[in-house]
């Protein structure tokens, strides 16, 4: 069984998919104590260590993985913190301590030289600049953008930090692989160049408009109809917001469906702003996949309202959309549980990508088995 090491393990979505793809995870490193407790409760045989990737070197990785120094590791993977590349944030890229963890990830890959690595992050990574210049400091009256301020310069810099790897990256919509969620994330896969393997991302199996051999996107309604939940746990709306949510059509809608005499007051200052308003007073559409699961489903601008009931999606429904077992235990308060599941990689998608890496590495694994037999 190929050996893997996990960083930024979170609640375990990516790890579970990688394990289901056939990898043996010898070490799972996560900095947050409560996330580590979540992992240990649900995966008692997984070697979970609470640690900061910035404090690791190859020797510590091998020691905590209970492996001999220099023993071949097949895959190092992780979904690194996304805030420094999110278009909703200040986009400080690698100036942000959370962004620097990606550079440390590359450093460990270079030092350990696994056969492959997998890194996941937000869509904003594709367009982020190494040095962010505020919009008010751009335009004809300001100096032109430097090379470091150009869109995509952060990604180019990150790619340059990996040495000796053939790297492919792709923006993947989870809905295109049968997940009931239009979640877009960047996946980066590197295969060690000396292996001579050409990696290709798996072909989409689903589509909004299916082509031959594809299926139609899985809708939120299909998922909700298949789960049997006796008790839902969720963050309730305020009395004022609940009153307005009851005015949104059952089956799907948002602020645009509010009566004209209340919509401007309900939206406040956002009413006259440009874009970014789709989440206000949103009741999810039953005949579409869920949008990306937000970590605060009851907030004004990131509302994820149930299609028919007057409440946000419950944590149990979050689990179902992300592919977690309904009995998966989460440590922490309800808001902390939403963060854990909302930030996770959908398990099914992780498995599909993990299987594609497993298949790419298969010739090297077969050679290893042949050598062991010969010995």
Sine and cosine of phi, psi and omega as CSV:
sin_phi,cos_phi,sin_psi,cos_psi,sin_omega,cos_omega
0.00,0.00,0.78,-0.62,-0.02,-1.00
-0.90,0.44,0.56,-0.83,-0.09,-1.00
-0.99,-0.12,0.68,-0.73,0.00,-1.00
-0.75,-0.67,0.44,-0.90,0.09,-1.00
-0.82,-0.57,0.71,-0.70,-0.05,-1.00
-0.91,-0.41,0.70,-0.71,0.17,-0.99
-0.86,-0.50,0.37,-0.93,-0.01,-1.00
0.82,0.57,0.74,0.68,-0.19,-0.98
-0.92,0.38,-0.44,0.90,0.04,-1.00
0.84,0.54,-0.67,-0.74,0.00,-1.00
-0.99,0.11,-0.12,0.99,0.13,-0.99
0.96,-0.29,0.16,0.99,-0.02,-1.00
-0.87,0.49,-0.78,0.62,0.00,-1.00
-0.91,0.41,-0.65,0.76,0.00,-1.00
-0.88,0.47,-0.68,0.74,-0.02,-1.00
-0.90,0.43,-0.65,0.76,0.03,-1.00
-0.91,0.42,-0.66,0.75,0.01,-1.00
-0.91,0.42,-0.64,0.77,0.05,-1.00
-0.91,0.42,-0.68,0.74,0.01,-1.00
-0.91,0.41,-0.41,0.91,0.04,-1.00
-0.98,0.22,-0.17,0.98,0.08,-1.00
0.91,-0.41,0.16,0.99,-0.01,-1.00
-1.00,-0.07,0.53,-0.85,0.05,-1.00
-0.98,-0.18,0.97,-0.26,-0.03,-1.00
-0.99,0.13,0.93,-0.38,-0.04,-1.00
-1.00,0.06,-0.34,0.94,-0.03,-1.00
-0.43,-0.90,0.75,-0.66,0.08,-1.00
-0.84,-0.54,0.91,-0.42,-0.07,-1.00
-0.96,-0.26,0.80,-0.60,0.00,-1.00
-0.60,-0.80,0.72,-0.70,-0.10,-1.00
-0.99,0.16,-0.49,0.87,-0.07,-1.00
-1.00,0.09,0.80,-0.59,-0.07,-1.00
-0.86,0.50,-0.71,0.71,-0.06,-1.00
-0.92,0.39,-0.56,0.83,0.06,-1.00
-0.91,0.40,-0.62,0.79,0.05,-1.00
-0.88,0.47,-0.65,0.76,0.02,-1.00
-0.91,0.42,-0.64,0.77,0.07,-1.00
-0.86,0.52,-0.72,0.69,-0.01,-1.00
-0.89,0.45,-0.69,0.73,-0.06,-1.00
-0.93,0.37,-0.61,0.79,0.01,-1.00
-0.90,0.43,-0.67,0.74,-0.08,-1.00
-1.00,0.03,-0.38,0.93,-0.04,-1.00
-0.73,-0.68,0.95,0.30,-0.10,-1.00
-0.88,0.47,-0.34,0.94,-0.02,-1.00
-0.99,-0.12,-0.02,1.00,0.02,-1.00
-0.99,0.10,0.72,-0.70,-0.01,-1.00
-0.99,0.16,1.00,-0.01,-0.06,-1.00
-0.99,-0.14,0.77,-0.64,0.03,-1.00
-0.81,-0.59,0.78,-0.63,0.10,-0.99
-0.98,0.18,0.90,-0.44,-0.06,-1.00
-0.30,-0.95,0.32,-0.95,0.01,-1.00
-0.98,-0.21,0.85,-0.53,-0.04,-1.00
-0.83,0.56,-0.48,0.88,-0.02,-1.00
-0.91,0.42,-0.29,0.96,-0.03,-1.00
-0.98,-0.19,0.17,0.99,-0.06,-1.00
-0.98,-0.19,0.53,-0.85,0.26,-0.97
-0.72,-0.70,0.02,-1.00,-0.07,-1.00
-0.85,0.53,-0.66,0.75,-0.05,-1.00
-0.88,0.48,-0.68,0.73,-0.01,-1.00
-0.93,0.38,-0.61,0.79,0.03,-1.00
-0.87,0.50,-0.76,0.65,-0.02,-1.00
-0.90,0.43,-0.64,0.77,-0.02,-1.00
-0.89,0.45,-0.74,0.67,-0.06,-1.00
-0.96,0.26,-0.36,0.93,0.06,-1.00
-1.00,0.07,-0.02,1.00,-0.02,-1.00
0.85,0.53,0.70,0.72,0.00,-1.00
-0.85,-0.53,0.41,-0.91,0.07,-1.00
-0.95,0.30,0.65,-0.76,0.00,-1.00
-0.83,0.56,0.80,-0.60,0.02,-1.00
1.00,-0.02,-0.12,0.99,0.05,-1.00
-0.88,0.48,0.62,-0.78,-0.10,-0.99
-0.91,0.42,0.80,-0.60,0.14,-0.99
-0.96,-0.29,0.75,-0.66,-0.09,-1.00
-1.00,0.08,-0.56,0.83,-0.09,-1.00
-0.52,-0.85,0.74,-0.68,0.21,-0.98
-0.90,-0.44,0.76,-0.65,-0.10,-1.00
-0.58,-0.81,0.27,-0.96,0.07,-1.00
0.10,-0.99,0.37,-0.93,0.11,-0.99
-0.94,-0.34,0.99,-0.10,-0.15,-0.99
-0.95,0.31,0.34,-0.94,0.02,-1.00
-0.80,0.60,0.65,-0.76,-0.16,-0.99
-0.96,-0.29,-0.17,0.99,-0.18,-0.98
-0.86,0.51,-0.55,0.84,-0.07,-1.00
-0.97,0.25,-0.14,0.99,0.03,-1.00
-0.87,-0.49,-0.08,1.00,-0.03,-1.00
-0.93,0.37,0.68,-0.73,0.02,-1.00
-0.93,0.36,-0.24,0.97,0.03,-1.00
-1.00,0.07,-0.15,0.99,-0.03,-1.00
-0.95,-0.31,-0.31,-0.95,-0.05,-1.00
-1.00,0.07,-0.11,0.99,0.08,-1.00
0.80,0.60,0.84,0.55,-0.01,-1.00
-1.00,0.09,-0.01,1.00,0.07,-1.00
0.77,0.64,-0.80,-0.59,-0.11,-0.99
-1.00,0.09,0.02,1.00,0.15,-0.99
-0.98,0.21,-0.35,0.94,0.04,-1.00
-1.00,0.09,0.72,-0.69,0.02,-1.00
-0.80,0.61,-0.55,0.83,0.00,-1.00
-0.94,0.34,-0.56,0.83,0.06,-1.00
-0.94,0.35,-0.55,0.84,-0.02,-1.00
-0.92,0.39,-0.33,0.95,0.04,-1.00
-0.90,0.44,-0.46,0.89,0.05,-1.00
-0.93,0.36,-0.61,0.79,0.04,-1.00
-0.93,0.38,-0.58,0.81,0.06,-1.00
-0.92,0.39,-0.62,0.78,0.07,-1.00
-0.84,0.54,-0.73,0.68,0.02,-1.00
-0.88,0.47,-0.64,0.77,0.01,-1.00
-0.87,0.49,-0.69,0.73,0.00,-1.00
-0.93,0.37,-0.62,0.79,0.06,-1.00
-0.87,0.49,-0.70,0.71,0.00,-1.00
-0.89,0.45,-0.61,0.79,-0.06,-1.00
-0.96,0.27,-0.67,0.75,-0.08,-1.00
-1.00,0.05,-0.50,0.86,0.01,-1.00
0.85,0.53,0.83,0.55,0.10,-1.00
-0.92,0.39,0.28,-0.96,0.04,-1.00
-0.90,0.43,-0.53,0.85,-0.04,-1.00
-0.50,-0.86,0.36,-0.93,0.15,-0.99
-0.68,-0.73,0.41,-0.91,0.03,-1.00
-0.70,-0.71,0.79,-0.62,0.01,-1.00
-0.75,-0.66,0.71,-0.71,-0.03,-1.00
-0.84,-0.54,0.64,-0.77,0.05,-1.00
-0.38,-0.93,-0.01,-1.00,-0.08,-1.00
-0.97,0.23,0.28,-0.96,0.00,-1.00
-0.84,0.55,-0.54,0.84,-0.04,-1.00
-0.86,0.51,-0.33,0.94,0.04,-1.00
-0.86,0.51,-0.53,0.85,-0.05,-1.00
-0.92,0.39,-0.52,0.85,-0.10,-1.00
-0.93,-0.37,-0.10,0.99,-0.06,-1.00
-0.90,0.43,0.56,-0.83,0.06,-1.00
-0.98,-0.18,0.45,-0.89,0.06,-1.00
-0.87,0.49,-0.61,0.79,0.01,-1.00
-0.80,-0.60,0.90,-0.44,-0.08,-1.00
-1.00,0.07,0.80,-0.60,0.10,-0.99
-0.96,-0.28,0.83,-0.56,-0.01,-1.00
-0.83,0.56,0.51,-0.86,-0.04,-1.00
-0.84,0.54,-0.58,0.82,-0.03,-1.00
-0.94,0.35,-0.19,0.98,0.03,-1.00
-0.96,-0.28,0.33,0.94,0.03,-1.00
-0.90,-0.44,0.28,-0.96,0.04,-1.00
0.87,-0.50,-0.03,-1.00,-0.10,-1.00
-0.88,0.48,-0.53,0.85,-0.06,-1.00
-0.99,0.14,-0.01,1.00,0.00,-1.00
-0.88,-0.47,0.34,-0.94,0.04,-1.00
-0.87,0.49,0.47,-0.88,0.04,-1.00
-0.90,0.43,0.38,-0.92,0.00,-1.00
-0.90,0.43,0.69,-0.72,0.08,-1.00
-0.97,0.24,0.13,-0.99,0.00,-1.00
-0.87,0.50,-0.62,0.79,0.01,-1.00
-0.94,0.34,-0.34,0.94,-0.01,-1.00
-1.00,-0.08,-0.02,1.00,-0.02,-1.00
-0.96,0.26,0.62,-0.79,0.06,-1.00
-0.83,0.56,0.70,-0.72,0.03,-1.00
1.00,0.01,-0.10,0.99,-0.04,-1.00
-0.93,0.38,-0.50,0.87,0.03,-1.00
-0.91,0.40,-0.68,0.73,0.02,-1.00
-0.90,0.43,-0.69,0.73,0.01,-1.00
-0.87,0.48,-0.64,0.77,0.03,-1.00
-0.91,0.42,-0.70,0.71,0.01,-1.00
-0.87,0.49,-0.72,0.69,0.00,-1.00
-0.86,0.51,-0.59,0.81,-0.03,-1.00
-0.94,0.34,-0.29,0.96,-0.04,-1.00
-0.99,0.17,-0.29,0.96,0.06,-1.00
-1.00,0.03,0.80,-0.60,-0.03,-1.00
-0.93,-0.37,0.78,-0.62,0.08,-1.00
0.99,0.13,0.44,0.90,0.00,-1.00
-0.77,-0.63,0.64,-0.77,0.16,-0.99
-1.00,0.00,0.89,-0.46,-0.19,-0.98
-0.90,-0.44,0.71,-0.71,0.14,-0.99
-0.85,-0.53,0.62,-0.78,0.10,-1.00
-0.69,-0.72,0.47,-0.88,-0.09,-1.00
-0.43,-0.91,0.64,-0.77,0.13,-0.99
-0.99,0.12,0.88,-0.48,-0.10,-1.00
-0.90,-0.45,0.77,-0.64,0.11,-0.99
-1.00,-0.07,0.88,-0.48,-0.07,-1.00
-0.84,0.55,-0.53,0.85,-0.02,-1.00
-0.88,0.47,-0.44,0.90,-0.01,-1.00
-0.96,0.29,-0.07,1.00,0.01,-1.00
-0.83,-0.56,0.42,0.91,0.11,-0.99
1.00,0.06,0.19,0.98,0.06,-1.00
-1.00,-0.04,0.72,-0.69,-0.07,-1.00
-0.98,0.21,0.81,0.59,-0.10,-1.00
-0.33,-0.94,0.79,-0.61,0.00,-1.00
-1.00,0.07,0.86,0.51,-0.05,-1.00
-1.00,0.00,0.86,-0.52,0.00,-1.00
-0.96,-0.27,0.81,-0.59,0.04,-1.00
-0.63,-0.78,0.46,-0.89,0.07,-1.00
-1.00,0.01,0.79,-0.62,0.09,-1.00
-0.91,-0.42,0.73,-0.68,-0.01,-1.00
-0.85,-0.53,0.82,-0.57,0.01,-1.00
-0.84,-0.54,0.80,-0.60,0.05,-1.00
-0.88,-0.47,0.72,-0.69,0.07,-1.00
-0.90,-0.44,0.73,-0.68,-0.04,-1.00
-0.84,0.54,0.79,-0.62,-0.17,-0.99
-0.86,0.51,-0.55,0.83,-0.06,-1.00
-0.93,0.36,-0.23,0.97,0.01,-1.00
-0.98,0.19,-0.30,0.95,0.04,-1.00
0.91,0.41,0.52,0.85,-0.04,-1.00
-0.96,-0.26,0.75,-0.67,0.05,-1.00
-0.99,-0.16,0.96,-0.29,-0.03,-1.00
-0.99,0.11,0.62,-0.79,0.10,-0.99
-0.74,-0.67,0.68,-0.73,0.06,-1.00
-0.92,0.39,0.53,-0.85,0.01,-1.00
-0.89,0.45,0.57,-0.82,0.01,-1.00
-0.95,0.30,0.61,-0.79,0.04,-1.00
-0.86,0.52,0.63,-0.77,0.00,-1.00
-0.97,-0.22,-0.25,0.97,-0.04,-1.00
-0.74,-0.68,0.30,-0.96,0.00,-1.00
-0.35,-0.94,0.41,-0.91,0.12,-0.99
-0.89,0.46,-0.63,0.77,0.07,-1.00
-0.84,-0.55,1.00,0.04,-0.15,-0.99
-0.86,0.51,0.66,-0.75,0.17,-0.99
-0.99,-0.14,-0.03,-1.00,-0.05,-1.00
-0.84,0.54,0.78,-0.63,0.03,-1.00
1.00,0.04,-0.15,0.99,0.01,-1.00
-0.99,-0.17,0.36,-0.93,0.08,-1.00
-0.95,-0.30,0.31,-0.95,0.05,-1.00
-0.97,0.25,0.50,-0.87,0.04,-1.00
-0.75,0.66,0.62,-0.79,0.08,-1.00
-0.98,0.20,0.77,-0.64,-0.06,-1.00
-1.00,-0.03,0.31,-0.95,0.06,-1.00
-0.88,0.48,-0.64,0.77,0.00,-1.00
-0.86,0.52,-0.62,0.79,0.01,-1.00
-0.89,0.45,-0.64,0.77,-0.02,-1.00
-0.94,0.35,-0.73,0.68,-0.04,-1.00
-0.89,0.46,-0.52,0.86,-0.03,-1.00
-0.96,0.27,-0.29,0.96,-0.09,-1.00
-0.99,-0.15,-0.15,0.99,-0.06,-1.00
-0.97,-0.26,0.59,-0.81,-0.01,-1.00
-0.90,-0.44,0.98,-0.20,-0.06,-1.00
-0.91,-0.42,0.86,-0.51,-0.05,-1.00
-0.98,0.21,-0.57,0.82,-0.01,-1.00
-0.63,-0.77,0.82,-0.58,0.02,-1.00
-1.00,-0.10,0.63,-0.78,0.08,-1.00
-0.89,-0.46,0.83,-0.56,-0.07,-1.00
-0.43,-0.90,0.22,-0.98,0.05,-1.00
-1.00,-0.05,0.92,-0.38,-0.09,-1.00
-0.94,0.35,0.39,-0.92,0.09,-1.00
-0.96,0.28,0.38,-0.93,0.19,-0.98
-0.93,0.38,0.33,-0.95,-0.01,-1.00
-0.85,0.52,-0.64,0.77,-0.01,-1.00
-0.91,0.41,-0.70,0.71,-0.03,-1.00
-0.94,0.33,-0.60,0.80,0.03,-1.00
-0.86,0.51,-0.66,0.75,0.01,-1.00
-0.86,0.51,-0.65,0.76,0.00,-1.00
-0.97,0.25,-0.61,0.79,0.01,-1.00
-0.88,0.47,-0.51,0.86,0.01,-1.00
-0.92,0.39,-0.25,0.97,0.01,-1.00
-1.00,0.03,-0.19,0.98,-0.01,-1.00
-0.99,0.14,0.69,-0.73,-0.05,-1.00
-0.85,0.53,0.63,-0.77,0.10,-0.99
-0.92,0.40,0.63,-0.78,0.01,-1.00
0.99,-0.13,-0.20,0.98,0.07,-1.00
0.66,-0.75,0.70,-0.71,0.03,-1.00
0.18,-0.98,-0.01,-1.00,0.07,-1.00
-0.42,-0.91,-0.37,-0.93,-0.13,-0.99
-0.83,0.55,-0.46,0.89,-0.01,-1.00
-0.91,0.42,-0.32,0.95,-0.01,-1.00
-1.00,-0.02,-0.03,1.00,0.03,-1.00
-0.95,0.32,0.50,-0.87,0.05,-1.00
-0.83,0.55,0.58,-0.82,-0.08,-1.00
-0.87,0.50,-0.49,0.87,-0.06,-1.00
-0.98,0.18,-0.10,0.99,0.01,-1.00
-0.84,-0.54,-0.28,0.96,-0.16,-0.99
-0.89,0.46,-0.68,0.73,-0.05,-1.00
-0.91,0.41,-0.68,0.73,0.03,-1.00
-0.92,0.40,-0.63,0.78,-0.01,-1.00
-0.91,0.42,-0.60,0.80,-0.06,-1.00
-0.99,0.15,-0.39,0.92,-0.03,-1.00
0.90,0.43,-0.62,-0.79,-0.04,-1.00
-0.90,0.44,-0.40,0.92,-0.02,-1.00
-0.92,0.38,-0.34,0.94,-0.07,-1.00
-0.86,0.50,-0.59,0.81,-0.06,-1.00
-0.99,-0.15,0.06,1.00,0.01,-1.00
-0.99,0.13,0.29,-0.96,0.00,-1.00
-1.00,-0.08,0.82,-0.57,0.12,-0.99
0.90,0.43,0.03,-1.00,0.09,-1.00
0.92,0.39,0.45,0.89,-0.08,-1.00
-0.92,-0.40,0.03,1.00,-0.11,-0.99
-0.88,0.48,-0.45,0.89,-0.06,-1.00
-0.99,0.14,-0.16,0.99,-0.03,-1.00
-0.95,0.32,0.80,-0.60,0.04,-1.00
0.78,0.63,0.67,0.74,-0.08,-1.00
-1.00,0.05,0.82,-0.58,0.19,-0.98
-0.96,-0.29,0.87,-0.49,-0.15,-0.99
-0.89,0.46,0.56,-0.83,-0.02,-1.00
-0.99,0.17,0.80,-0.60,-0.08,-1.00
-0.94,0.33,-0.43,0.90,-0.06,-1.00
-0.99,-0.15,0.29,0.96,0.06,-1.00
-0.74,-0.67,0.31,-0.95,0.16,-0.99
-0.91,0.42,0.37,-0.93,0.11,-0.99
-0.91,0.42,0.54,-0.84,0.20,-0.98
-0.94,0.35,0.03,-1.00,0.04,-1.00
-0.81,0.59,0.77,-0.64,0.01,-1.00
-0.92,0.38,0.84,-0.54,0.01,-1.00
-1.00,0.03,0.39,-0.92,-0.03,-1.00
-0.99,0.17,-0.16,0.99,0.06,-1.00
-0.71,-0.70,0.99,0.11,-0.14,-0.99
-0.95,0.30,-0.11,0.99,-0.01,-1.00
-0.95,-0.32,0.12,0.99,0.00,-1.00
-0.98,0.21,0.36,-0.93,-0.14,-0.99
-0.85,0.53,-0.74,0.68,-0.10,-1.00
-1.00,-0.08,-0.12,0.99,-0.03,-1.00
-0.82,-0.57,0.55,0.83,-0.08,-1.00
-0.92,0.40,0.73,-0.68,0.08,-1.00
-0.83,-0.56,0.98,0.19,-0.07,-1.00
-0.99,0.17,0.57,-0.82,0.04,-1.00
-0.89,0.46,0.61,-0.79,-0.03,-1.00
-0.85,0.53,-0.56,0.83,-0.10,-1.00
-0.85,-0.52,-0.50,0.87,-0.03,-1.00
-1.00,-0.09,0.45,-0.90,-0.08,-1.00
-1.00,0.01,0.92,0.39,-0.02,-1.00
-0.31,-0.95,0.30,-0.95,0.13,-0.99
-0.95,0.32,0.21,-0.98,0.13,-0.99
-0.85,0.52,0.60,-0.80,0.01,-1.00
-0.99,0.11,0.23,-0.97,0.04,-1.00
-0.90,0.43,-0.51,0.86,0.05,-1.00
-0.92,0.40,-0.63,0.78,0.04,-1.00
-0.94,0.34,-0.56,0.83,0.11,-0.99
-0.85,0.52,-0.72,0.69,0.00,-1.00
-0.86,0.51,-0.71,0.71,-0.04,-1.00
-0.89,0.45,-0.68,0.74,-0.01,-1.00
-0.91,0.42,-0.62,0.79,-0.02,-1.00
-0.99,0.10,-0.12,0.99,0.04,-1.00
1.00,0.05,0.23,0.97,0.05,-1.00
-0.99,0.15,0.53,-0.85,0.13,-0.99
-0.86,0.51,0.59,-0.81,-0.02,-1.00
-0.91,0.42,-0.41,0.91,0.01,-1.00
-1.00,-0.05,0.20,0.98,0.03,-1.00
-0.91,0.41,0.83,-0.56,-0.09,-1.00
-1.00,0.04,0.70,-0.71,-0.01,-1.00
-0.87,-0.50,0.78,-0.62,-0.01,-1.00
-1.00,0.04,0.68,-0.73,0.05,-1.00
0.90,-0.45,0.04,-1.00,0.02,-1.00
-0.93,0.36,0.21,-0.98,0.01,-1.00
-0.87,0.50,-0.69,0.72,0.09,-1.00
-0.85,0.53,-0.62,0.79,0.02,-1.00
-0.93,0.36,-0.54,0.84,0.04,-1.00
-0.92,0.38,-0.66,0.75,0.05,-1.00
-0.86,0.50,-0.65,0.76,0.02,-1.00
-0.89,0.46,-0.70,0.72,-0.04,-1.00
-0.88,0.47,-0.74,0.68,-0.03,-1.00
-0.97,0.24,-0.64,0.77,-0.01,-1.00
-0.89,0.46,-0.55,0.84,-0.01,-1.00
-1.00,0.10,-0.17,0.99,-0.09,-1.00
-0.96,0.27,0.44,-0.90,0.17,-0.98
-0.98,0.18,0.73,-0.68,0.06,-1.00
-0.81,0.59,0.76,-0.66,-0.12,-0.99
-0.86,0.51,-0.68,0.74,-0.03,-1.00
-0.89,0.45,-0.65,0.76,0.03,-1.00
-0.91,0.41,-0.66,0.75,0.05,-1.00
-0.86,0.50,-0.64,0.77,0.01,-1.00
-0.91,0.41,-0.69,0.73,-0.02,-1.00
-0.88,0.47,-0.71,0.71,0.01,-1.00
-0.94,0.34,-0.63,0.78,0.06,-1.00
-0.87,0.50,-0.66,0.75,0.03,-1.00
-0.90,0.44,-0.60,0.80,0.01,-1.00
-0.92,0.39,-0.58,0.82,0.06,-1.00
-0.95,0.32,-0.66,0.75,0.05,-1.00
-0.84,0.54,-0.73,0.69,0.00,-1.00
-0.89,0.45,-0.64,0.77,0.00,-1.00
-0.90,0.44,-0.59,0.80,-0.05,-1.00
-1.00,0.07,-0.11,0.99,-0.12,-0.99
-0.79,0.61,-0.70,0.71,0.01,-1.00
-0.85,0.53,-0.59,0.81,0.01,-1.00
-0.96,0.29,-0.52,0.86,0.02,-1.00
-0.95,0.30,-0.63,0.78,0.04,-1.00
-0.91,0.42,-0.62,0.78,0.04,-1.00
-0.90,0.43,-0.63,0.78,0.02,-1.00
-0.90,0.44,-0.68,0.73,0.01,-1.00
-0.90,0.43,-0.62,0.78,0.02,-1.00
-0.90,0.44,-0.64,0.77,0.00,-1.00
-0.91,0.41,-0.64,0.77,0.01,-1.00
-0.91,0.42,-0.65,0.76,0.03,-1.00
-0.90,0.44,-0.66,0.75,-0.02,-1.00
-0.89,0.45,-0.65,0.76,0.00,-1.00
-0.92,0.40,0.00,0.00,0.00,0.00
